[in-house]
Amino acid sequence: MCGISGIYNHNKSIIQPDNIRNMLSQIQYRGPDEAGIYVGEGISFGSVRLSIIDLKQGQQPMSTVDDDLWIVYNGEIFNFIELREELKELGYNFRTGSDTEVLLLLFKHFREKCLEKLNGQYAFAIWDSKRKEVFIARDRVGIRPLYYFNSGSSFVFASEIKCIMESGTAQPELNPEALNQAFTFWAIPSPGTLFKGIYEVPPGHYMIIGKGAPVAHSYWSLRFNSQEDNGESRGIHEAAEEFESLLSDSVRLRLRSDVQVAAYLSGGLDSSATTYFIKKIEPGVLNTFSIGFDEEEYDETPYQKSVSKWLDTSHSSISCRNQDIASNFTEVLWHTETPLLRTGAVPMFMLSRLVHEHGIKVVITGEGADEFLGGYNIFKEALIRQFWSRQPDSKYRPLLLQKLYPYLSQFKGRSGSLHRFFFGYRLTDTDSPVYSHLIRWNNSHHIRNHFSSEVENAICQDPVDRLVNALPAEMKEWDLLSRAQWLESKLFLSGYLLSSQGDRMSMAHSVEGRYPFLDHRVIEFCTGLQWNHKIKGLNEKYLLKHLMKERLPEKVISRPKQAYRAPVASSLMSSQAPEYFRDMLSSSQLKKHGIFKVDSIEKLVEKMKSGTSITEMDNMAFSGILSTQILMELFVSGNNPFRENDMRIECPVKYDKNLLNKIA
């Protein structure tokens, strides 16, 4: 794992290594072990390295023997051993045992077609000194981040937005359209970011910079079966056998490392399953880590302990208090670089710190199972609403919805009429390609009511309409569950779970997360499943539960789905919360940034202080507004205690030999 940064000048002017050093210094936590910079004609890039594979010889930037190609690379190619053998048969020799060299030579031989061969999580840049081109690419589902800014004269890219801002080419300016998207979808759809002119390379895409306008090209996309061909018809036992083979092999590949590999153990089915396979493949001592909560509503500690005992792991845990969320919230935002409508990223930040304190660099975790095996309540909600829509006047069909979201305070002790009103929004619009998410987006979109007139006037298009217009044409042929899974995966998985709650929180403490359920082979198997192997009746992740029966404690397999959540009002509004929060929501600060209406925010703050009748949407609005105000202060105003102000990072610099001849 690493962090990378680079600048390409179209006029071929020399880029001073100090520019790259400044950029890398902002993300040294991503790679505290080593750093390096390459300077060529019109190009300079570098990396900070977290050494995991080939600790002694995997230094970057790395070149081919003839120095024609240079690479900086963040991530892991898990099938690098098999790819190395393929390249040897093609006549290639190796100087290191690193996956970096495998990737470099694979690109040399296959160019962009090499991406189809990779099983991994990666973001990388390769400079071709002969063609005078930069090739950049990102993994299929967006596990590793990669951002860019194109000024016309320069193309800047980096693992994090803060590096681009440090380059001096991009000025931080709020993108109102993106903010509106964040408050609607809970994340900003790719390729947008919170800041104007700064974009991410979309998951499953590559770009070539040097000749013509840079354009993102897709090399992989998420596909589902049509409604007429709803998955290959096979029995549950046959499906489970194939699924186990794929998942077990995915775990096996992700155990490849020259350092110790540990596991997160949430107490849910997904991380318990990956932990089971780790122990099956490598029966020795396994360190597992978990986070609990002081508030019982959010805590899963009993399940975590049960699985740890069942699988005989060496377990460490930490308890998250409300004051912990408050005290870490601002630093977490420095890492996420995007608004947070939830506080769930903070406990993950604390958890990776615990792992780092134990001297561990790599953890395996369970993200991805919910998205591709039908684990979320929003999937069941959509199926129930579709069933209800066939008889909209039914008194009984909407009662099925009472089984969902028992943790939401606005539904506790309420009559079924509230469920009918809440879940009845656009009930019969079942032909809409985004039917599954209409309620969520309608509710969160109300946060827009807090926007100032200046921000409102800058928003040109409804975010849902914009999204619908950009959906893949074949989506209309998919069934309801497939559409819902696509939306959840493309928006929330990549835009939030793998970034704000995933990569950013683990790498903040130099810890690499690995995700067996996000192996593209596993994903493609799951998207091809018949839907009743995913949700049978209202039993979610049916196939995974079938597979893990008697392999994990029954209470873990049969427990109702508990959404991972963390306190908002009781943490961010408590008397122990930093005074800084109150200042960020003061009239003077609100007027300074001009994003939100002062009177509207004052009313919301008073409601949150009262502690009564606070809904989930109130919590999300408060977290989103506070986090936006803090981000503006950190990145736009520059009042940032976390920014590295000196060039203390040590980076050996390698110069292109032709450039040295020209200079001489």
FENDA-V240686 format. One line per field, one symbol per residue. ss: DSSP state (H for helix, E for strand, C for the rest). psi: psi as a letter, one per 40 degrees, with the letter a starting at -180 (. if undefined). A space follows every 10 residues. Layout:
ss=???
psi=???
//
This chain:
ss=CEEEEEEEEC CCCCCCHHHH HHHHHCCHHH CECEEEEEEE CCEEEEEEEC CCCCCCCCCC CEECCCCCEE EEEEEEECCH HHHHHHHHHC CCCCCCCCHH HHHHHHHHHH HHHHHHHCCE EEEEEEEECC CCEEEEEECC CCCCCCEEEE CCCEEEEECC HHHHHHCCCC CCCECHHHHH HHHHHCCCCC CCCCECCEEE CCCCEEEEEC CCCCCEEECC CCCCCECCCC CCCCCHHHHH HHHHHHHHHH HHHHCCCCCC EEEECCCCHH HHHHHHHHHH HCCCCCEEEE EEECCHHHCC HHHHHHHHHH HCCEEEEEEE CHHHHHHHHH HHHHHHCCCC CCCHHHHHHH HHHHHHHCCC CEEEECCCHH HHHCCCHHHH HHHHHHHHHC CCCCCCHHHH HHHCCCCCHH HCCCCHHHHH HHHCCCCCCC CCCCHHHHHH HHHHHHHHHH ECHHHHHHCC CCHHHHHHHC CCHHHHHECH HHHHHHHHHH HHHHHHHCHH HHHHHHHCCC CEEEEHHHCH HHHHHHHCCC HHHCCECCEC CHHHHHHHCC CCCHHHHHCC CCCCCCCCHH HHCCCCCCHH HHHHCCHHHH HHHCCECHHH HHHHHHHHHH CCCCCHHHHH HHHHHHHHHH HHHHHHCCCC CCCCCCCCCC CEEEECHHHH HHHC
psi=iaiiiihhhd eeihhhdddd dddddefddd gediiiihha heihiiihhh hdhgddefii iiiideedhi iihhahhdfd ddddddddde eiiieieied ddddddddde beeddeehha hihihhhhed efihhiiiid efdhihiihh eddihhiidi ddddddeedh hhhhhddddd ddedeeihih eiiehhehii hiifiiihhd hihhhhhhei ihiiiiddgg ihhiiddddd dddddddddd dddeehieih haiigdeidd dddddddddd dgeahhhiii hiidhddehf dddddddddd egihhiiihh iddddddedd ddddddfiih eieedddddd dddddddefh ehihieiddd deefeidddd dddddddddd gdehdddedd eeeifeehde eheiiddddd ddeehfdefe ehefddeddd dddddeddee iidddddehd ihddddddde iidedeeiid dddddddddd dddddcdecd ecddddedff hhiigdeehd ddddddeeii deedhhbfhi fddddddehe eihddddeii hhhhiiicde deeieeiidd ddddeidddd dddfdihddd dddddddddd eifhiddddd dddddddddd dddddddegh eehheifehh hihhihdddd ddd.
//
